[in-house]
């Protein structure tokens, strides 16, 4: 009995030591992991073993890259990794078919991987305050996408079929980018997008939701 207890204790201590070496303590299989505002610089290579993880919040750390094993978190629904030092996202992120929310705002990302178009459940992408120059054409595959926020990047144009193919899209925010309102309004599918956007706005008003004093945001700088 005593021997078994000692072996178990040693095993737990060993695991804790390994997690501490990465800045993560006591990370186990669960549905939610909140590891915000720490000094985490990297994630362990065996992260993919967290098969039941549905929500992961890693905001406000010092993470520069995500391991390819991130794509093994196939049940993940919400990933928030804003305010880090990310330079890119792994191509394996396309394996996250249940992902609905992706927040990578306030990083140093220059592009989103082509594989993001395989995240078929995505409803919201927040990628404000990065260095993104263009979006991959595959983003047009995201038929459930409702909101796309890319404020303060260097986006000059968005995929020409985005408004036409993403039929659930209700909100686009491109403030602080070198893209003109004229170019945006001339895109195919703009009228249908504008209709969805206004219906959402009207629904918020009918629900007595507090609205910004500026009213309906055009999404692009005039």
C-alpha positions, 0 to 999 in steps of 0.5 A, a space after each residue: 500500500 505504502 509503495 503504491 502511494 509513494 509511486 502515485 505521489 511521485 508521478 503527480 509531482 513529476 507531472 507538476 514539475 513538467 507543467 511548471 517548466 512550461 508555465 502551466 500548472 495542473 493542466 488536465 482533461 476538462 472542458 475549460 482551461 483559463 490560463 490568462 495573464 501569466 508569463 507562459 511563453 510556449 505550450 507543451 508538445 503533448 497538448 493534443 492529449 487534452 481531447 475533451 477541451 472545449 474552451 481555452 483562454 490564453 490571453 495576456 501571455 508571451 506565446 510566440 507560436 502554437 504547436 502543430 499538436 494544437 490541431 488535435 484538440 478536435 472538440 475545441 469550440 472557443 479559443 482566445 489567445 489575444 495579447 500575446 506575441 504570436 507570429 502565425 497560426 499552425 496549418 493544423 488549426 484547420 482540424 478544429 472543425 468544432 471551433 466557433 470562436 477564434 480570438 487572436 487580437 493584439 498579436 503580430 500575425 501577418 497572415 491567417 493560414 489557408 487551412 482556416 477555411 476548414 474550420 467549418 463551424 466558425 462563427 466569429 473571428 477577432 483578429 484586431 491589432 495585428 499585421 495582417 495584409 490579406 485574407 486567404 481565399 478559403 475564408 469564403 468557405 466559412 458559411 456559418 461566419 457571422 462576425 469578422 473583426 480586423 481593425 488596425 491591420 494592413 488589409 488592402 482587400 478582402 476575398 472578392 467572394 466573401 460577402 457572396 459566399 459567407 451568407 451568415 455574415 452580419 458584421 465586418 469591422 475593417 477600421 484602420 486598414 487601407 481599404 476604401 468604402 467604395 471598394 467594399 460597397 462594390 463587392 459582389 453580395 454587398 446588398 445582401 450583406 447590408 440587409 443582414 447587417 441592418 436586420 441585426 441592428 434593428 433586432 438589437 433596437 427592438 430588444 432594447 440593447 444599448 447601441 453606440 451613440 454613433 448608430 450603425 457602424 459601417 465597418 470601414 473608414 469613410 
